[in-house]
Amino acid sequence: MAAPLDPRGALVLFSGGQDSATCLAWALARFAQVETVGFDYGQRHRVELDCRPVLLRELRRQFPRWAPRLGVDHLLDLRQLAQIGATAMTEERAIEWQANGLPNTFVPGRNLLFFTYAAALAYRRGLTVLVGGMCETDYSGYPDCRDNTLKALQVAISLGLAGPMTVETPLMFLDKAQTWTLSEQLGGPALVDLITEHSHSCYLGERSQRHPWGHGCGHCPACELRARGWAAYTAHAARAADPAA
């Protein structure tokens, strides 16, 4: 017997990427009411925003058990981020590592702002759970993706709103191979195929090149993480299918 749905409403930070699409499926499997929010922050890979409505449409079509729980989608304008943070994520520049050990794709304060805006929206919508795809296992070292950062932010948001606002990060301690596995556990091969084909991770916004793991340039940090995860996931699946191999 399936576990009863959590009666709380959830707002998923939904970029159109692999991680956020997996988190959306995770939320749909758990919460009675789910809404989504995306952010236009002047990202150079703005094509991810074009993937969002396609993913939402296909989730409703291919997973009718989730469709009644998938509510309103919101898109917020945060393009001021591009004005105050000159990064390879918002400008046409080469992706490289900086002296502080972080890649220049790091947008300072991005996730802090995302969650703050999402919390304000959730408050108005009567939602009390925020779901994000942040991860500190396979990632580029962004400090605002770390578990401690987001736990502290949860406390600050709840205090600031004078009410509990839960921050859920189901991928926090999963590597990319485990994220693919979670997708399969949630929605079977159909969900894996949907995320492979229609989500977007490439920092350069490249969608003309199709790889086994999806579309992308194949060499930016996001593509490398996704490709490595896919290779480990498919290798594990092959071993499970044929233990003697």
C-alpha positions as semicolon CSV with decimal commas, in nm:
position;residue;x (nm);y (nm);z (nm)
1;M;0,000;0,000;0,000
2;A;0,133;0,343;-0,097
3;A;0,210;0,585;0,183
4;P;-0,049;0,861;0,228
5;L;0,034;1,192;0,068
6;D;0,175;1,470;0,280
7;P;-0,111;1,725;0,304
8;R;0,125;2,023;0,293
9;G;0,168;2,219;-0,026
10;A;0,512;2,227;-0,190
11;L;0,678;2,478;-0,420
12;V;0,954;2,329;-0,637
13;L;1,236;2,549;-0,762
14;F;1,213;2,425;-1,120
15;S;1,481;2,544;-1,361
16;G;1,420;2,294;-1,640
17;G;1,736;2,098;-1,558
18;Q;1,788;1,733;-1,469
19;D;1,808;1,790;-1,094
20;S;1,503;2,011;-1,063
21;A;1,298;1,781;-1,289
22;T;1,388;1,487;-1,064
23;C;1,295;1,691;-0,758
24;L;0,962;1,781;-0,914
25;A;0,883;1,411;-0,962
26;W;0,997;1,349;-0,602
27;A;0,757;1,616;-0,477
28;L;0,468;1,491;-0,690
29;A;0,513;1,146;-0,539
30;R;0,488;1,288;-0,184
31;F;0,278;1,603;-0,159
32;A;-0,091;1,659;-0,219
33;Q;-0,033;1,997;-0,384
34;V;0,271;2,097;-0,588
35;E;0,347;2,422;-0,768
36;T;0,661;2,523;-0,955
37;V;0,867;2,838;-0,985
38;G;1,142;2,930;-1,230
39;F;1,374;3,229;-1,245
40;D;1,491;3,437;-1,537
41;Y;1,817;3,581;-1,405
42;G;1,979;3,665;-1,737
43;Q;2,134;3,320;-1,758
44;R;2,330;3,253;-2,071
45;H;2,167;2,909;-2,094
46;R;1,822;3,067;-2,101
47;V;1,708;2,779;-2,319
48;E;1,645;2,593;-1,991
49;L;1,341;2,817;-1,944
50;D;1,204;2,692;-2,276
51;C;1,236;2,335;-2,148
52;R;1,021;2,400;-1,843
53;P;0,676;2,408;-2,013
54;V;0,766;2,103;-2,221
55;L;0,863;1,905;-1,911
56;L;0,547;2,015;-1,730
57;R;0,329;1,920;-2,026
58;E;0,491;1,579;-2,063
59;L;0,475;1,506;-1,690
60;R;0,101;1,570;-1,699
61;R;0,055;1,364;-2,013
62;Q;0,275;1,066;-1,927
63;F;0,201;1,047;-1,555
64;P;-0,173;1,098;-1,510
65;R;-0,149;0,994;-1,144
66;W;0,056;1,309;-1,081
67;A;-0,134;1,546;-1,307
68;P;-0,408;1,642;-1,057
69;R;-0,145;1,741;-0,801
70;L;0,064;1,954;-1,038
71;G;-0,064;2,306;-1,001
72;V;0,033;2,655;-1,111
73;D;0,372;2,736;-1,262
74;H;0,535;3,072;-1,185
75;L;0,823;3,250;-1,360
76;L;0,994;3,537;-1,175
77;D;1,219;3,805;-1,321
78;L;1,552;3,823;-1,135
79;R;1,761;3,971;-1,414
80;Q;1,920;4,213;-1,169
81;L;2,150;3,922;-1,081
82;A;2,319;3,954;-1,419
83;Q;2,381;4,324;-1,347
84;I;2,556;4,272;-1,014
85;G;2,734;3,941;-1,075
86;A;2,961;3,928;-1,378
87;T;2,999;3,552;-1,425
88;A;3,034;3,296;-1,702
89;M;2,676;3,196;-1,624
90;T;2,543;3,536;-1,730
91;E;2,805;3,662;-1,977
92;E;2,975;3,530;-2,290
93;R;3,311;3,440;-2,139
94;A;3,524;3,128;-2,108
95;I;3,448;2,898;-1,816
96;E;3,752;2,876;-1,590
97;W;3,854;2,822;-1,230
98;Q;3,921;3,124;-1,011
99;A;4,181;3,186;-0,742
100;N;3,923;3,117;-0,470
101;G;3,878;2,759;-0,595
102;L;3,537;2,821;-0,749
103;P;3,452;2,817;-1,119
104;N;3,349;3,153;-1,264
105;T;3,004;3,003;-1,327
106;F;2,930;3,071;-0,960
107;V;2,663;3,344;-0,933
108;P;2,704;3,492;-0,583
109;G;2,385;3,480;-0,379
110;R;2,182;3,310;-0,651
111;N;2,034;3,029;-0,442
112;L;1,990;3,257;-0,143
113;L;1,779;3,489;-0,357
114;F;1,596;3,201;-0,525
115;F;1,483;3,058;-0,194
116;T;1,394;3,400;-0,051
117;Y;1,175;3,485;-0,349
118;A;1,029;3,134;-0,351
119;A;0,949;3,161;0,020
120;A;0,765;3,490;-0,033
121;L;0,567;3,335;-0,317
122;A;0,496;3,020;-0,118
123;Y;0,375;3,227;0,177
124;R;0,122;3,403;-0,045
125;R;0,013;3,074;-0,200
126;G;-0,030;2,892;0,131
127;L;0,257;2,651;0,061
128;T;0,495;2,553;0,340
129;V;0,758;2,333;0,171
130;L;1,029;2,455;-0,065
131;V;1,201;2,188;-0,277
132;G;1,535;2,248;-0,448
133;G;1,778;2,032;-0,644
134;M;2,093;2,155;-0,470
135;C;2,360;1,894;-0,408
136;E;2,701;1,891;-0,243
137;T;2,811;1,549;-0,370
138;D;2,857;1,592;-0,746
139;Y;2,878;1,969;-0,787
140;S;3,112;2,256;-0,872
141;G;3,174;2,362;-0,512
142;Y;2,915;2,638;-0,497
143;P;2,886;2,737;-0,128
144;D;2,514;2,816;-0,161
145;C;2,447;2,452;-0,259
146;R;2,576;2,313;0,070
147;D;2,355;2,148;0,327
148;N;2,465;2,379;0,610
149;T;2,388;2,687;0,401
150;L;2,037;2,572;0,324
151;K;1,965;2,456;0,678
152;A;2,065;2,801;0,803
153;L;1,850;2,960;0,533
154;Q;1,551;2,750;0,639
155;V;1,585;2,888;0,993
156;A;1,619;3,246;0,868
157;I;1,320;3,219;0,633
158;S;1,098;3,061;0,898
159;L;1,191;3,330;1,148
160;G;1,137;3,602;0,890
161;L;0,792;3,472;0,801
162;A;0,696;3,391;1,161
163;G;0,599;3,040;1,057
164;P;0,761;2,714;0,956
165;M;0,893;2,695;0,600
166;T;1,064;2,363;0,531
167;V;1,349;2,346;0,279
168;E;1,379;2,001;0,120
169;T;1,685;1,905;-0,086
170;P;1,635;1,537;-0,180
171;L;1,951;1,525;-0,394
172;M;2,186;1,680;-0,138
173;F;2,388;1,364;-0,070
174;L;2,335;1,184;-0,403
175;D;2,583;1,173;-0,687
176;K;2,459;1,214;-1,044
177;A;2,436;0,839;-1,102
178;Q;2,213;0,810;-0,795
179;T;2,003;1,098;-0,924
180;W;1,938;0,906;-1,245
181;T;1,851;0,601;-1,034
182;L;1,609;0,807;-0,827
183;S;1,436;0,920;-1,146
184;E;1,393;0,558;-1,247
185;Q;1,257;0,465;-0,905
186;L;1,006;0,749;-0,919
187;G;0,878;0,709;-1,273
188;G;1,048;0,414;-1,439
189;P;1,222;0,428;-1,777
190;A;0,958;0,673;-1,902
191;L;1,071;0,939;-1,656
192;V;1,438;0,874;-1,730
193;D;1,367;0,913;-2,101
194;L;1,167;1,231;-2,045
195;I;1,442;1,392;-1,836
196;T;1,711;1,278;-2,080
197;E;1,536;1,427;-2,380
198;H;1,369;1,741;-2,246
199;S;1,570;1,872;-1,948
200;H;1,868;2,103;-1,994
201;S;2,192;2,125;-1,795
202;C;2,454;2,268;-2,034
203;Y;2,590;2,603;-1,917
204;L;2,644;2,715;-2,277
205;G;2,281;2,659;-2,376
206;E;2,379;2,405;-2,642
207;R;2,090;2,187;-2,763
208;S;2,197;2,101;-3,117
209;Q;2,421;1,817;-2,999
210;R;2,243;1,504;-2,871
211;H;2,439;1,265;-2,648
212;P;2,316;0,945;-2,477
213;W;2,258;1,154;-2,162
214;G;2,080;1,438;-2,338
215;H;2,158;1,765;-2,515
216;G;2,463;1,979;-2,442
217;C;2,808;2,092;-2,547
218;G;2,965;1,791;-2,375
219;H;3,257;1,975;-2,216
220;C;3,129;2,240;-1,972
221;P;3,121;2,141;-1,602
222;A;2,746;2,073;-1,608
223;C;2,772;1,846;-1,912
224;E;3,070;1,662;-1,766
225;L;2,884;1,592;-1,442
226;R;2,574;1,476;-1,625
227;A;2,773;1,256;-1,864
228;R;2,973;1,092;-1,584
229;G;2,658;1,027;-1,388
230;W;2,487;0,873;-1,690
231;A;2,786;0,648;-1,760
232;A;2,792;0,521;-1,399
233;Y;2,413;0,477;-1,393
234;T;2,398;0,279;-1,717
235;A;2,701;0,068;-1,619
236;H;2,533;-0,024;-1,290
237;A;2,208;-0,105;-1,472
238;A;2,396;-0,330;-1,714
239;R;2,566;-0,518;-1,430
240;A;2,231;-0,562;-1,253
241;A;2,073;-0,698;-1,571
242;D;2,360;-0,945;-1,629
243;P;2,550;-1,020;-1,306
244;A;2,773;-1,266;-1,491
245;A;2,899;-1,000;-1,730
